[in-house]
Amino acid sequence: MKKLLFIGFASLLVACSSNSDLIDVRNKTTIEIDPVFDGGTVIKGEKIDASFTMTNTGDYPLVVAEVKGSCTCTVVAKPEEPIAPGDSYVIKAMVDTEKTGVGAISKGITIVANTEPANTQVTVKGIVKIK
């Protein structure tokens, strides 16, 4: 029985570590990113397409674990592969103003990565008007 458990555990380790691109997230890096995207004035129902250029300014690959919007009106995409030192990646976000209020809006996006601190906050701002 012990031999069977050992084989199962060893198989799990091999399966989980078979990717040669695994990155040790204990290796912290740094990023540079403009924290605010100004979407200007839009009509309610229009979408604000925002982009944030994130540059890895550290010595280790940048591993982004999660990119999340502060509400359901904000949809974002995260990089699937590590970003090498010196390289950049454009995080794209879309704010659906059909789901927001009217007037000045400010929608936060949190980037969780192997940086110190682990969370980086960026914001999409704009003014939503009715026709």
Backbone as JSON Lines, residues from 0, in Angstrom:
{"i":0,"aa":"M","n":[0.83,-1.2,0.0],"ca":[0.0,0.0,0.0],"c":[0.87,1.27,0.0]}
{"i":1,"aa":"K","n":[1.94,1.24,0.85],"ca":[2.82,2.41,0.9],"c":[3.49,2.63,-0.46]}
{"i":2,"aa":"K","n":[3.86,1.54,-1.12],"ca":[4.5,1.64,-2.43],"c":[3.54,2.26,-3.45]}
{"i":3,"aa":"L","n":[2.27,1.88,-3.39],"ca":[1.26,2.42,-4.29],"c":[1.06,3.92,-4.06]}
{"i":4,"aa":"L","n":[1.02,4.34,-2.79],"ca":[0.87,5.76,-2.47],"c":[2.08,6.55,-2.96]}
{"i":5,"aa":"F","n":[3.28,5.98,-2.77],"ca":[4.49,6.66,-3.21],"c":[4.48,6.85,-4.73]}
{"i":6,"aa":"I","n":[4.09,5.8,-5.47],"ca":[4.04,5.89,-6.93],"c":[3.02,6.94,-7.37]}
{"i":7,"aa":"G","n":[1.86,6.96,-6.71],"ca":[0.85,7.97,-7.04],"c":[1.34,9.38,-6.77]}
{"i":8,"aa":"F","n":[2.01,9.58,-5.63],"ca":[2.53,10.9,-5.28],"c":[3.64,11.31,-6.25]}
{"i":9,"aa":"A","n":[4.53,10.38,-6.59],"ca":[5.62,10.67,-7.53],"c":[5.06,11.01,-8.9]}
{"i":10,"aa":"S","n":[4.02,10.31,-9.33],"ca":[3.39,10.6,-10.62],"c":[2.8,12.0,-10.63]}
{"i":11,"aa":"L","n":[2.19,12.39,-9.52],"ca":[1.61,13.72,-9.41],"c":[2.69,14.79,-9.5]}
{"i":12,"aa":"L","n":[3.81,14.56,-8.83],"ca":[4.91,15.53,-8.89],"c":[5.45,15.67,-10.3]}
{"i":13,"aa":"V","n":[5.63,14.56,-10.98],"ca":[6.14,14.61,-12.36],"c":[5.14,15.32,-13.26]}
{"i":14,"aa":"A","n":[3.86,15.04,-13.11],"ca":[2.83,15.67,-13.94],"c":[2.78,17.17,-13.7]}
{"i":15,"aa":"C","n":[2.92,17.58,-12.45],"ca":[2.84,19.0,-12.12],"c":[4.1,19.76,-12.48]}
{"i":16,"aa":"S","n":[5.23,19.06,-12.58],"ca":[6.47,19.76,-12.83],"c":[7.05,19.47,-14.21]}
{"i":17,"aa":"S","n":[6.24,18.91,-15.1],"ca":[6.76,18.57,-16.42],"c":[6.98,19.78,-17.31]}
{"i":18,"aa":"N","n":[6.4,20.91,-16.97],"ca":[6.59,22.12,-17.76],"c":[7.95,22.74,-17.42]}
{"i":19,"aa":"S","n":[8.84,22.83,-18.4],"ca":[10.18,23.36,-18.15],"c":[10.18,24.86,-17.93]}
{"i":20,"aa":"D","n":[9.06,25.52,-18.17],"ca":[8.99,26.96,-18.02],"c":[8.47,27.39,-16.65]}
{"i":21,"aa":"L","n":[8.41,26.46,-15.7],"ca":[7.91,26.83,-14.38],"c":[8.8,27.91,-13.78]}
{"i":22,"aa":"I","n":[8.19,28.88,-13.15],"ca":[8.9,30.0,-12.57],"c":[8.72,29.96,-11.05]}
{"i":23,"aa":"D","n":[9.79,30.2,-10.33],"ca":[9.72,30.27,-8.87],"c":[9.19,31.65,-8.51]}
{"i":24,"aa":"V","n":[7.93,31.73,-8.06],"ca":[7.3,33.03,-7.8],"c":[7.88,33.71,-6.57]}
{"i":25,"aa":"R","n":[8.79,33.05,-5.88],"ca":[9.48,33.71,-4.77],"c":[10.47,34.74,-5.29]}
{"i":26,"aa":"N","n":[10.83,34.64,-6.57],"ca":[11.72,35.61,-7.19],"c":[10.91,36.84,-7.56]}
{"i":27,"aa":"K","n":[10.99,37.85,-6.74],"ca":[10.21,39.07,-6.95],"c":[10.85,39.93,-8.03]}
{"i":28,"aa":"T","n":[10.02,40.62,-8.77],"ca":[10.48,41.53,-9.8],"c":[9.75,42.86,-9.64]}
{"i":29,"aa":"T","n":[10.0,43.79,-10.52],"ca":[9.35,45.1,-10.45],"c":[8.71,45.4,-11.81]}
{"i":30,"aa":"I","n":[7.68,46.24,-11.78],"ca":[7.03,46.63,-13.02],"c":[6.88,48.14,-13.08]}
{"i":31,"aa":"E","n":[6.73,48.61,-14.3],"ca":[6.4,50.01,-14.55],"c":[5.12,50.01,-15.36]}
{"i":32,"aa":"I","n":[4.14,50.79,-14.9],"ca":[2.85,50.85,-15.59],"c":[2.2,52.19,-15.28]}
{"i":33,"aa":"D","n":[1.59,52.81,-16.28],"ca":[0.85,54.05,-16.06],"c":[-0.43,53.67,-15.31]}
{"i":34,"aa":"P","n":[-0.66,54.24,-14.13],"ca":[-1.77,53.78,-13.29],"c":[-3.17,54.24,-13.7]}
{"i":35,"aa":"V","n":[-3.29,55.18,-14.66],"ca":[-4.62,55.7,-15.01],"c":[-4.78,55.74,-16.52]}
{"i":36,"aa":"F","n":[-5.93,55.23,-16.99],"ca":[-6.32,55.36,-18.39],"c":[-7.54,56.27,-18.41]}
{"i":37,"aa":"D","n":[-7.46,57.36,-19.15],"ca":[-8.58,58.29,-19.25],"c":[-9.37,57.98,-20.52]}
{"i":38,"aa":"G","n":[-10.59,57.46,-20.34],"ca":[-11.44,57.11,-21.46],"c":[-12.2,58.27,-22.05]}
{"i":39,"aa":"G","n":[-12.05,59.45,-21.47],"ca":[-12.73,60.64,-21.98],"c":[-14.22,60.61,-21.71]}
{"i":40,"aa":"T","n":[-14.98,61.28,-22.56],"ca":[-16.43,61.36,-22.42],"c":[-17.08,60.4,-23.41]}
{"i":41,"aa":"V","n":[-17.98,59.57,-22.89],"ca":[-18.68,58.59,-23.74],"c":[-20.18,58.66,-23.46]}
{"i":42,"aa":"I","n":[-20.96,58.17,-24.4],"ca":[-22.41,58.08,-24.25],"c":[-22.74,56.76,-23.55]}
{"i":43,"aa":"K","n":[-23.69,56.81,-22.63],"ca":[-24.09,55.61,-21.9],"c":[-24.39,54.49,-22.89]}
{"i":44,"aa":"G","n":[-23.82,53.32,-22.63],"ca":[-23.97,52.17,-23.52],"c":[-22.74,51.9,-24.36]}
{"i":45,"aa":"E","n":[-21.91,52.94,-24.56],"ca":[-20.66,52.73,-25.28],"c":[-19.67,52.0,-24.38]}
{"i":46,"aa":"K","n":[-18.69,51.41,-25.0],"ca":[-17.65,50.71,-24.25],"c":[-16.37,51.54,-24.26]}
{"i":47,"aa":"I","n":[-15.69,51.53,-23.15],"ca":[-14.38,52.18,-23.06],"c":[-13.34,51.07,-23.2]}
{"i":48,"aa":"D","n":[-12.54,51.13,-24.25],"ca":[-11.46,50.18,-24.45],"c":[-10.17,50.8,-23.92]}
{"i":49,"aa":"A","n":[-9.68,50.25,-22.84],"ca":[-8.48,50.77,-22.19],"c":[-7.32,49.82,-22.39]}
{"i":50,"aa":"S","n":[-6.11,50.37,-22.36],"ca":[-4.92,49.54,-22.42],"c":[-3.87,50.11,-21.48]}
{"i":51,"aa":"F","n":[-3.17,49.2,-20.82],"ca":[-2.12,49.55,-19.88],"c":[-0.87,48.79,-20.28]}
{"i":52,"aa":"T","n":[0.19,49.51,-20.64],"ca":[1.44,48.85,-21.0],"c":[2.24,48.61,-19.73]}
{"i":53,"aa":"M","n":[2.48,47.34,-19.45],"ca":[3.19,46.92,-18.25],"c":[4.57,46.43,-18.69]}
{"i":54,"aa":"T","n":[5.63,47.02,-18.11],"ca":[6.99,46.64,-18.45],"c":[7.66,46.0,-17.24]}
{"i":55,"aa":"N","n":[8.29,44.85,-17.46],"ca":[9.04,44.18,-16.4],"c":[10.38,44.9,-16.26]}
{"i":56,"aa":"T","n":[10.56,45.64,-15.17],"ca":[11.78,46.4,-14.94],"c":[12.73,45.7,-13.98]}
{"i":57,"aa":"G","n":[12.4,44.47,-13.6],"ca":[13.23,43.74,-12.65],"c":[14.17,42.75,-13.32]}
{"i":58,"aa":"D","n":[14.71,41.86,-12.49],"ca":[15.7,40.9,-12.94],"c":[15.15,39.5,-13.16]}
{"i":59,"aa":"Y","n":[13.89,39.27,-12.8],"ca":[13.28,37.95,-12.92],"c":[12.06,38.02,-13.84]}
{"i":60,"aa":"P","n":[11.66,36.9,-14.43],"ca":[10.44,36.89,-15.24],"c":[9.23,37.33,-14.4]}
{"i":61,"aa":"L","n":[8.37,38.12,-15.01],"ca":[7.14,38.6,-14.36],"c":[6.04,37.58,-14.61]}
{"i":62,"aa":"V","n":[5.5,37.05,-13.53],"ca":[4.43,36.07,-13.62],"c":[3.16,36.72,-13.07]}
{"i":63,"aa":"V","n":[2.18,36.92,-13.94],"ca":[0.92,37.54,-13.54],"c":[-0.06,36.41,-13.2]}
{"i":64,"aa":"A","n":[-0.46,36.36,-11.95],"ca":[-1.37,35.31,-11.5],"c":[-2.82,35.64,-11.82]}
{"i":65,"aa":"E","n":[-3.17,36.93,-11.71],"ca":[-4.56,37.32,-11.9],"c":[-4.66,38.79,-12.24]}
{"i":66,"aa":"V","n":[-5.61,39.13,-13.08],"ca":[-5.97,40.52,-13.37],"c":[-7.48,40.57,-13.24]}
{"i":67,"aa":"K","n":[-7.97,41.38,-12.3],"ca":[-9.41,41.39,-12.05],"c":[-9.94,42.81,-11.95]}
{"i":68,"aa":"G","n":[-11.14,42.99,-12.51],"ca":[-11.82,44.27,-12.44],"c":[-12.58,44.4,-11.14]}
{"i":69,"aa":"S","n":[-12.88,45.63,-10.75],"ca":[-13.57,45.89,-9.48],"c":[-15.08,45.65,-9.57]}
{"i":70,"aa":"C","n":[-15.6,45.46,-10.79],"ca":[-17.03,45.21,-10.93],"c":[-17.29,44.41,-12.2]}
{"i":71,"aa":"T","n":[-18.51,43.96,-12.37],"ca":[-18.85,43.15,-13.55],"c":[-18.86,43.96,-14.85]}
{"i":72,"aa":"C","n":[-18.8,45.27,-14.75],"ca":[-18.79,46.1,-15.95],"c":[-17.4,46.15,-16.58]}
{"i":73,"aa":"T","n":[-16.39,45.64,-15.89],"ca":[-15.02,45.72,-16.37],"c":[-14.49,44.32,-16.68]}
{"i":74,"aa":"V","n":[-14.08,44.11,-17.92],"ca":[-13.55,42.83,-18.36],"c":[-12.09,43.03,-18.74]}
{"i":75,"aa":"V","n":[-11.22,42.18,-18.21],"ca":[-9.79,42.31,-18.48],"c":[-9.19,40.97,-18.88]}
{"i":76,"aa":"A","n":[-8.06,41.03,-19.55],"ca":[-7.34,39.82,-19.94],"c":[-5.94,39.89,-19.35]}
{"i":77,"aa":"K","n":[-5.41,38.72,-18.98],"ca":[-4.08,38.67,-18.39],"c":[-3.12,37.91,-19.3]}
{"i":78,"aa":"P","n":[-1.82,38.18,-19.17],"ca":[-0.86,37.41,-19.96],"c":[-0.81,35.96,-19.46]}
{"i":79,"aa":"E","n":[-0.72,35.03,-20.36],"ca":[-0.66,33.62,-19.99],"c":[0.77,33.14,-19.78]}
{"i":80,"aa":"E","n":[1.72,33.82,-20.38],"ca":[3.13,33.43,-20.27],"c":[3.88,34.46,-19.44]}
{"i":81,"aa":"P","n":[4.97,34.04,-18.8],"ca":[5.8,35.02,-18.06],"c":[6.35,36.08,-19.01]}
{"i":82,"aa":"I","n":[6.57,37.27,-18.47],"ca":[7.12,38.39,-19.23],"c":[8.59,38.53,-18.82]}
{"i":83,"aa":"A","n":[9.47,38.41,-19.77],"ca":[10.92,38.44,-19.5],"c":[11.34,39.83,-19.03]}
{"i":84,"aa":"P","n":[12.43,39.91,-18.27],"ca":[12.96,41.22,-17.86],"c":[13.19,42.1,-19.09]}
{"i":85,"aa":"G","n":[12.72,43.34,-19.01],"ca":[12.86,44.29,-20.11],"c":[11.73,44.26,-21.12]}
{"i":86,"aa":"D","n":[10.94,43.18,-21.12],"ca":[9.83,43.08,-22.07],"c":[8.56,43.74,-21.51]}
{"i":87,"aa":"S","n":[7.62,43.99,-22.41],"ca":[6.36,44.62,-22.03],"c":[5.18,43.77,-22.49]}
{"i":88,"aa":"Y","n":[4.04,44.03,-21.88],"ca":[2.79,43.37,-22.24],"c":[1.68,44.42,-22.08]}
{"i":89,"aa":"V","n":[0.74,44.42,-23.01],"ca":[-0.38,45.37,-22.94],"c":[-1.58,44.65,-22.34]}
{"i":90,"aa":"I","n":[-1.99,45.13,-21.16],"ca":[-3.2,44.61,-20.53],"c":[-4.37,45.39,-21.12]}
{"i":91,"aa":"K","n":[-5.32,44.67,-21.69],"ca":[-6.49,45.31,-22.29],"c":[-7.68,45.14,-21.35]}
{"i":92,"aa":"A","n":[-8.41,46.22,-21.19],"ca":[-9.6,46.22,-20.35],"c":[-10.74,46.88,-21.1]}
{"i":93,"aa":"M","n":[-11.94,46.44,-20.81],"ca":[-13.11,47.02,-21.45],"c":[-14.14,47.32,-20.36]}
{"i":94,"aa":"V","n":[-14.61,48.56,-20.33],"ca":[-15.64,48.96,-19.39],"c":[-16.93,49.16,-20.18]}
{"i":95,"aa":"D","n":[-17.95,48.41,-19.81],"ca":[-19.27,48.49,-20.45],"c":[-20.08,49.54,-19.7]}
{"i":96,"aa":"T","n":[-20.23,50.72,-20.3],"ca":[-20.92,51.81,-19.6],"c":[-22.43,51.59,-19.5]}
{"i":97,"aa":"E","n":[-22.93,50.56,-20.19],"ca":[-24.35,50.2,-20.01],"c":[-24.58,49.76,-18.57]}
{"i":98,"aa":"K","n":[-23.52,49.25,-17.93],"ca":[-23.62,48.72,-16.56],"c":[-23.12,49.7,-15.51]}
{"i":99,"aa":"T","n":[-22.79,50.93,-15.91],"ca":[-22.29,51.92,-14.95],"c":[-23.33,53.02,-14.75]}
{"i":100,"aa":"G","n":[-23.03,53.89,-13.83],"ca":[-23.86,55.06,-13.63],"c":[-23.51,56.13,-14.65]}
{"i":101,"aa":"V","n":[-24.18,57.28,-14.52],"ca":[-23.92,58.43,-15.38],"c":[-23.05,59.39,-14.59]}
{"i":102,"aa":"G","n":[-22.19,60.11,-15.31],"ca":[-21.27,61.04,-14.66],"c":[-19.86,60.47,-14.65]}
{"i":103,"aa":"A","n":[-19.05,60.99,-13.74],"ca":[-17.66,60.53,-13.65],"c":[-17.62,59.11,-13.12]}
{"i":104,"aa":"I","n":[-16.85,58.27,-13.8],"ca":[-16.69,56.89,-13.34],"c":[-15.2,56.61,-13.12]}
{"i":105,"aa":"S","n":[-14.93,55.7,-12.23],"ca":[-13.56,55.27,-11.93],"c":[-13.63,53.79,-11.6]}
{"i":106,"aa":"K","n":[-13.08,52.96,-12.47],"ca":[-13.14,51.51,-12.31],"c":[-11.74,50.96,-12.08]}
{"i":107,"aa":"G","n":[-11.55,50.32,-10.95],"ca":[-10.25,49.79,-10.58],"c":[-9.98,48.42,-11.17]}
{"i":108,"aa":"I","n":[-8.72,48.16,-11.43],"ca":[-8.25,46.86,-11.9],"c":[-7.05,46.49,-11.04]}
{"i":109,"aa":"T","n":[-7.07,45.27,-10.52],"ca":[-5.98,44.8,-9.68],"c":[-5.16,43.76,-10.44]}
{"i":110,"aa":"I","n":[-3.86,43.97,-10.46],"ca":[-2.92,43.04,-11.08],"c":[-2.18,42.33,-9.96]}
{"i":111,"aa":"V","n":[-2.3,41.01,-9.91],"ca":[-1.63,40.21,-8.88],"c":[-0.47,39.48,-9.55]}
{"i":112,"aa":"A","n":[0.75,39.75,-9.07],"ca":[1.94,39.18,-9.72],"c":[3.05,38.96,-8.7]}
{"i":113,"aa":"N","n":[4.16,38.46,-9.17],"ca":[5.31,38.23,-8.3],"c":[6.12,39.52,-8.14]}
{"i":114,"aa":"T","n":[5.44,40.55,-7.69],"ca":[6.04,41.86,-7.43],"c":[5.92,42.16,-5.94]}
{"i":115,"aa":"E","n":[6.59,43.21,-5.5],"ca":[6.49,43.64,-4.11],"c":[6.04,45.08,-4.1]}
{"i":116,"aa":"P","n":[4.8,45.4,-3.71],"ca":[3.79,44.48,-3.2],"c":[3.2,43.63,-4.33]}
{"i":117,"aa":"A","n":[2.51,42.57,-3.96],"ca":[1.97,41.62,-4.94],"c":[0.83,42.22,-5.77]}
{"i":118,"aa":"N","n":[0.11,43.18,-5.22],"ca":[-1.03,43.79,-5.92],"c":[-0.65,45.16,-6.46]}
{"i":119,"aa":"T","n":[-0.95,45.39,-7.73],"ca":[-0.78,46.69,-8.35],"c":[-2.15,47.13,-8.84]}
{"i":120,"aa":"Q","n":[-2.53,48.35,-8.5],"ca":[-3.85,48.88,-8.85],"c":[-3.72,49.88,-9.99]}
{"i":121,"aa":"V","n":[-4.55,49.71,-11.03],"ca":[-4.67,50.69,-12.11],"c":[-6.15,51.07,-12.22]}
{"i":122,"aa":"T","n":[-6.42,52.17,-12.89],"ca":[-7.79,52.7,-12.93],"c":[-8.17,53.16,-14.32]}
{"i":123,"aa":"V","n":[-9.41,52.84,-14.7],"ca":[-10.0,53.39,-15.93],"c":[-10.98,54.48,-15.49]}
{"i":124,"aa":"K","n":[-10.76,55.67,-15.98],"ca":[-11.64,56.8,-15.65],"c":[-12.35,57.28,-16.91]}
{"i":125,"aa":"G","n":[-13.46,57.91,-16.71],"ca":[-14.19,58.49,-17.83],"c":[-15.42,59.24,-17.34]}
{"i":126,"aa":"I","n":[-16.12,59.85,-18.28],"ca":[-17.37,60.55,-17.98],"c":[-18.43,59.95,-18.87]}
{"i":127,"aa":"V","n":[-19.49,59.48,-18.25],"ca":[-20.58,58.85,-18.98],"c":[-21.74,59.83,-19.04]}
{"i":128,"aa":"K","n":[-22.22,60.1,-20.26],"ca":[-23.35,61.03,-20.45],"c":[-24.48,60.3,-21.15]}
{"i":129,"aa":"I","n":[-25.69,60.83,-20.96],"ca":[-26.86,60.34,-21.66],"c":[-26.99,61.17,-22.94]}
{"i":130,"aa":"K","n":[-27.4,60.56,-24.03],"ca":[-27.51,61.25,-25.33],"c":[-28.14,62.58,-25.23]}
